[in-house]
Amino acid sequence: MKGECLCGSVQFSVNGELPNLYQCHCSLCRKTTGAASNAATLVDAKQFQWLSGQDGIASYSKPSGYRSDFCSHCGSPVPNMINEDQQVWLPVGLLQDSTEVAVNVHLHMASAARWERDAESCQRLEAGPDSLATLNRLLERKP
C-alpha cells in the first residue's frame, strides 16, 4: 500500500496488513491537523519504506516529547519513527489505497473540542455543496 503527502513530494509504502486505527482528540493533535482529531495507526518499522522525499521532511518537537514530522513543501503530517525506531506512526489520511481497517479507539475524549462532540447531529453531505452561497446557508446559526 502506498501513501504520499498533499504535494506528492514525500512518498512511502507499507507492506502487509495494517492494524486498526485510532483517533486522538487531544489539543496537540487538533493543532497539528487543524481538525477535530488525527486518524493514525502504528506499523512495525520492518513493514515501512520511504520511496521519496525524506530530505523534504521537517520536524517539530515539544519538550514533553511530542513530535510532529511534516512535508516542508505542503505541510502535510508525514510518518515518523517512534519507540526507538521499532514502530512508525502512520497518518492514514495519506494512504492512496482503500483499506479494510476501522477506527478501534478514540483517545483523549476528555479534551475533545466541544464542537466535535456536537458533530453527530449535523447535516452530512455525500459531496461538497454546489456553491459558496449554499455553504454559507448551511453554516448559518439557527435560533
Backbone as a ProteinNet text record, in pm:
[ID]
protein_1_A
[PRIMARY]
MKGECLCGSVQFSVNGELPNLYQCHCSLCRKTTGAASNAATLVDAKQFQWLSGQDGIASYSKPSGYRSDFCSHCGSPVPNMINEDQQVWLPVGLLQDSTEVAVNVHLHMASAARWERDAESCQRLEAGPDSLATLNRLLERKP
[TERTIARY]
84.5	0	90.3	55.3	136.8	65.9	147.2	94.2	182.6	124.3	200.9	137.6	218.8	170	85.3	30.8	-56.8	9.1	134.5	202.3	270.3	278.1	339.3	490.2	550.8	697.1	741.8	669.9	704.1	617.2	681.2	609.9	667.8	580.8	622.2	534.2	574	490.2	486.8	377.7	359.6	325.3	401.9	377.3	299.6	211.2	134.8	7.9	-59	-186.9	-167.7	-252.8	-248.8	-329.1	-283.7	-369.2	-483.2	-581.8	-690	-637	-721.4	-682.7	-724	-663.7	-711	-729.9	-813.5	-826.4	-792.9	-703.1	-663.9	-724.6	-794.3	-866.6	-797.1	-670.8	-601	-574.4	-544.7	-524.8	-402.5	-299.9	-182.2	-215.1	-290.3	-328.1	-423.2	-512.3	-600.8	-518.8	-418.1	-336	-250	-201	-117.8	-197.1	-322.1	-402.4	-495.6	-528.6	-628.9	-768	-783.8	-911.2	-946.5	-1057.8	-1105.7	-1013.8	-944.4	-858.4	-764.9	-671.1	-593.8	-645.9	-619.9	-651.3	-520.4	-478.6	-347.3	-345.1	-234	-206.7	-56.4	-14.8	126.4	157.7	265.7	308.2	451.2	484.7	620.6	714.4	828.8	924.3	965.7	962.5	1000.3	898.5	776.7	671.7	678.8	755.6	753.7	877	857.4	970.9	945.3	1044.6	1037.8	1063.4	986.9	1008.3	1073.8	1036	1097.2	1063.4	1142.4	1112	1156.6	1231.5	1274	1352.4	1427.4	1505.8	1417.9	1290.4	1197.4	1110.3	1145.5	1066.8	1126.3	1040.6	1079.6	1016.6	1069.5	1020.9	1010	908.5	892.1	872	945.3	932.5	908.1	821.6	798.4	885.2	917.9	997.1	932.1	799.9	729.6	759.1	818.6	844.6	751.7	644.1	554	632.1	612.3	686.4	591.2	612.4	534.4	629.4	624.4	701.4	605.3	652	563.9	643.8	576.2	639.3	670.5	794.5	834.2	779.8	721.1	663.7	515.2	437.8	292.6	238.3	318.8	276.6	201.8	179	109.2	186.4	116.2	185.6	230.9	347.7	400.8	443.8	461.6	501.6	629.9	641.7	768.4	795.3	922.9	968	946.5	897.6	880.7	933.1	928.1	972.3	1110.8	1205.4	1343.7	1350.7	1274.4	1271.9	1215.6	1134.8	1070.1	935.3	870.6	740.3	737.4	643.1	623.7	482.6	471.8	341.7	296.9	177.4	130.7	-1.7	-2.2	-127.9	-201.2	-312.2	-376	-443.7	-463.1	-518.9	-427.1	-300.8	-204	-208.2	-275.8	-276.7	-360.4	-309.2	-378.8	-481.8	-454.7	-542.6	-649.2	-766.2	-867.1	-830.1	-863.7	-828.1	-951.1	-938	-1047.1	-1035.1	-956.6	-938	-1049.4	-1061.9	-1163.9	-1102.1	-1165.2	-1122.6	-1164.7	-1068.2	-1094.9	-1103.2	-1038.5	-1035.8	-1024	-1091.9	-1080.5	-1005.9	-897.1	-814.2	-839.7	-819.9	-828	-962.8	-1069.8	-1202.7	-1234.5	-1171.2	-1195.2	-1152.1	-1056.8	-1013.2	-1059.5	-1152.1	-1204.4	-1275.8	-1267.8	-1335.6	-1487.6	-1553.2	-1698.6	-1769.8	-1726.1	-1790.7	-1776.4	-1674.2	-1656.7	-1754.3	-1780.2	-1876.2	-2017	-2047.2	-2179.3	-2197.1	-2091.7	-2094.4	-2188.7	-2226.2	-2313.6	-2450.1	-2496.2	-2628.8	-2628.3	-2514	-2507.6	-2547.6	-2571	-2601.9	-2479.3	-2501.5	-2391.3	-2420.2	-2329.7	-2345.2	-2253.9	-2298.7	-2217	-2103	-2119.3	-2016.5	-2021.1	-1938.2	-1938.1	-2063.8	-2094	-2210.4	-2188.4	-2297.6	-2287.1	-2234.6	-2232.7	-2182.3	-2140.1	-2067.8	-2028.7	-2151.6	-2250.1	-2374.1	-2445.2	-2448.1	-2509.5	-2434.1	-2301.6	-2222.2	-2251.4	-2258.2	-2288.5	-2425.4	-2524.5	-2656.9	-2648.3	-2569.2	-2554.8	-2485.5	-2402.8	-2326.8	-2402.6	-2518.4	-2595.3	-2636.1	-2627.5	-2672.6	-2824.6	-2882.1	-3027.7	-3066.7	-3174.8	-3217.3	-3272
-115.3	0	123.2	221.8	341.5	461.5	559.4	683.5	798.7	918.9	1038.2	1160.3	1265.6	1392.7	1463	1577.3	1651	1686.1	1729.3	1768.4	1651.1	1535.9	1417.8	1410.2	1507.1	1504.4	1389.4	1368	1261.3	1140.7	1029.9	907.4	791	694.6	578.7	460.4	342.9	224.1	147.2	76	-10.1	-147.9	-247.4	-385	-459.4	-547	-628.1	-559.8	-626	-579.5	-468.9	-368.5	-261.2	-301.2	-259.2	-274.9	-174	-186.5	-89.4	46.8	146.2	284.6	339.1	452.3	529.7	673	743.9	887.4	953	1052.1	1124.2	1263.9	1300.8	1427.5	1528.5	1504.6	1596.8	1730.4	1831.5	1964.9	1969.8	1892.1	1891.5	1834.5	1725.9	1666.6	1758.2	1827.3	1923.8	2035.8	2085.4	2192.9	2144.5	2023.5	1969.5	1950	1902.8	1872.6	1985.6	2074.7	2176.4	2117.4	1997.3	1925.5	1877.1	1807.7	1758.9	1653.1	1579.7	1472.4	1429.7	1345.1	1280.4	1137.7	1075.4	933.7	867.1	772.3	713.2	568.8	505.3	372.5	359.7	250.4	220.3	94.4	97.7	-20.8	-54.7	-180	-224.6	-159	-113.3	-45.6	-133.3	-264.4	-355.7	-354	-309	-300.7	-171.9	-75.2	59.9	88.6	161.5	200.4	339.1	426.6	555.8	533.7	598.8	590.2	716.5	831.9	958.1	1069.7	1175.5	1297.2	1305.6	1208.2	1210.4	1337	1388.8	1510.1	1634.9	1624.8	1736.8	1733.2	1648.3	1637.2	1727.4	1808.3	1892.4	1832.1	1869	1812.1	1919.8	1906.7	1995.2	1908.5	1936.9	1861.6	1956.8	1915.6	1989.9	1927.4	2002.3	1946.8	1822.8	1810	1694	1565.4	1577.3	1460.1	1449.9	1529.3	1529.2	1571.8	1499.3	1526.3	1526	1618.2	1625.7	1637.6	1542.5	1549.4	1589.3	1671.8	1720.8	1752.3	1751.6	1786.5	1935.3	1971.5	2112.3	2190.3	2121	2188.6	2218.5	2118.9	2136.6	2135.1	2095.2	2096.6	1973.6	1876.4	1754.1	1682.4	1633.4	1548.5	1421.2	1372.4	1251.7	1151.9	1026	923.7	961.7	912.1	927.9	806.1	781.4	667.4	695.4	596.6	607.4	480.9	476.4	358	312.1	406.6	373.1	301.6	354.1	305	163.6	119.9	-11	-2	115	135.1	268.7	278.7	401.7	451.2	579.3	644	678.7	635.1	648.3	723.8	848.5	920.2	861	795.3	714.1	794.8	924.3	1007.4	1019.6	980.6	987.3	864.8	758.8	634.6	649.3	598.2	607.3	495.9	382.1	266.7	262.4	214	193.7	67.4	67.8	-45.8	-95.9	-208.5	-269.5	-241.9	-143.7	-113.8	-24.2	-20.6	62.1	133.8	241.3	309.5	222.1	180.7	93.9	168.6	286.8	360.1	510.4	587.1	733.3	769.8	845.2	882.4	1027.4	1056.2	1190.7	1258.9	1183.7	1240.8	1347	1340.6	1440.9	1579.5	1586.4	1717.6	1744.1	1663.7	1685.1	1820	1882.7	2010.4	1990.4	2084.8	2074.8	2065	2144.9	2142	2005.9	1932.8	1799.7	1701	1715.1	1626.9	1647.4	1769.4	1801.5	1755.8	1708.5	1678.6	1564.7	1479.2	1366.8	1411.9	1529.6	1575.7	1668	1689.6	1782.5	1716.5	1801.4	1751.2	1682.5	1581.1	1510	1502.8	1557.1	1561	1457.4	1395.2	1295.7	1360.9	1488.3	1563.7	1707.2	1792.2	1932	2002.7	2117.5	2192.9	2243.7	2275.8	2318	2460.3	2537.9	2675.4	2726.3	2837	2901.5	2955.5	3001.7	3051.9	2940.2	2820.5	2706.8	2674.9	2675.9	2650.2	2755.4	2881.7	2987.8	2966.6	2921.7	2892.6	2778.1	2675.3	2561.6	2600.4	2703.7	2745.7	2845	2891.4	2987.9	2929.4	3013	2973.4	2976	2875.1	2866.3	2912.5	2993	3037.6	2924.2
0	0	0	-83.4	-94.5	-34	4.7	58.5	19.1	25.1	-7.3	56.4	68.2	121.5	15.6	49.4	-40.1	-173.1	-170.5	-294.8	-365.1	-299.4	-360.4	-344.6	-278.4	-260.4	-171.6	-61.2	32.6	0.3	-33.3	-67.2	12	42.8	122.2	86.2	133.1	116.6	248.3	266.6	383.5	329.7	371.4	328.4	435.1	392.1	485.4	530.5	620.1	671.3	774.4	768	867.6	990.4	1108.3	1226.7	1217.4	1305.3	1307.2	1348.8	1344.3	1362.2	1497.6	1533.3	1647	1601.1	1671.8	1652.6	1785.1	1780.5	1900.4	1895.8	2003.9	2011.4	2102.1	2140.3	2230.3	2159.5	2237.6	2180.6	2088.5	2116.1	2029.9	1892.3	1889.2	1760.4	1684	1756.5	1689	1625.6	1697	1641.7	1524.7	1531.9	1424.5	1296.4	1309.8	1192	1150.4	1245	1216.7	1213.4	1265.5	1262.5	1403	1414	1542.9	1603.5	1518.9	1567.6	1455.6	1489.9	1385.2	1371.9	1262.2	1241.4	1203.1	1283.4	1262.4	1310	1282.7	1336.1	1353.6	1411.8	1429.3	1350.9	1273.8	1199.4	1239	1227	1253.2	1152.6	1197.2	1109.9	992	1009.1	900.4	786.6	814.2	712.3	631.3	679	625.1	541	428.4	344.4	285.3	295.8	228.1	80.3	-5.9	-150.2	-204.6	-149.9	-193.4	-95.3	-103.1	-30.8	113.4	161.3	301	335.2	238	262.2	272.5	235	244.3	368.8	464.8	587.6	694.5	754.1	867.4	992.8	1107.9	1232.8	1338.8	1422.9	1537.1	1660.6	1765.7	1890.9	2006.3	2097.8	2221.3	2331	2435.1	2545.4	2608.2	2596.5	2652.3	2577	2456.6	2374.6	2255.9	2254.5	2138.6	2015.5	1907.2	1784.6	1666.7	1576.2	1453.5	1336.2	1244.9	1120.6	1010.2	916.7	811.5	686.2	572.6	445.9	448.3	419.1	422.4	302.8	204.6	87.8	106.7	150.7	158.9	300.9	399.1	538.3	585.8	498.7	541.4	650.5	753.9	851	779.2	813.5	749.1	856	817.9	915.5	988.6	1111.8	1183	1269	1288.8	1368.2	1516.2	1588.1	1732.7	1798.3	1928.4	2004.7	1962.5	1961.5	1924.6	1790.6	1695	1557.2	1541.1	1635.3	1623.5	1552.4	1564.6	1502.7	1430.5	1338	1262.6	1289.4	1326.4	1339.5	1198	1161.3	1024	1017.9	968.1	949.9	828.6	853.5	749.8	639.1	660.4	554.1	433.9	448.1	338.9	248.1	291.4	214	88.2	-22.6	-150.8	-169.1	-111.7	-130.5	-21.9	-58.7	45.3	122.3	247.5	330.6	404.2	463.1	538.8	688.2	726.2	866.9	919	1050.3	1114.7	1233.1	1274.9	1396.9	1513.7	1594.3	1709	1840.6	1846	1972.4	1946.8	2030.4	2031.9	2159.3	2146	2259.6	2301.6	2428.4	2486	2461.8	2478.3	2460.8	2566	2681.8	2785.9	2739.8	2647.4	2597.8	2454.7	2405	2269.7	2262.6	2147.9	2126.8	2137.2	2202.1	2219.8	2085.4	1988.2	1857	1789.8	1824.1	1765.4	1828	1956.1	2023.1	1969.2	1925.4	1871.8	1727.1	1663.7	1520.4	1482.2	1576	1542.3	1492.2	1535.1	1496.9	1374.6	1312	1199.4	1067.4	966.6	832.8	775.2	695.6	631.1	481.7	402	257.1	193.3	88.2	16.2	-62	-95.7	-168	-117.8	-171.9	-132.2	-181.1	-122.8	-168.1	-310.8	-379.3	-519.4	-536.4	-429.2	-439.4	-302.2	-303.4	-179.7	-107	-182.6	-121.6	-44.8	-101.5	-32.9	95.5	89	209.1	315.4	275.4	371.9	436.2	361.3	418.6	518.2	485.7	575.3	705.6	702.9	820	908.7	864.3	942.8	1078.3	1178.9	1313.5	1316.7	1374.8	1387.3	1527.2	1538.6	1672	1756.7
[MASK]
+++++++++++++++++++++++++++++++++++++++++++++++++++++++++++++++++++++++++++++++++++++++++++++++++++++++++++++++++++++++++++++++++++++++++++++++

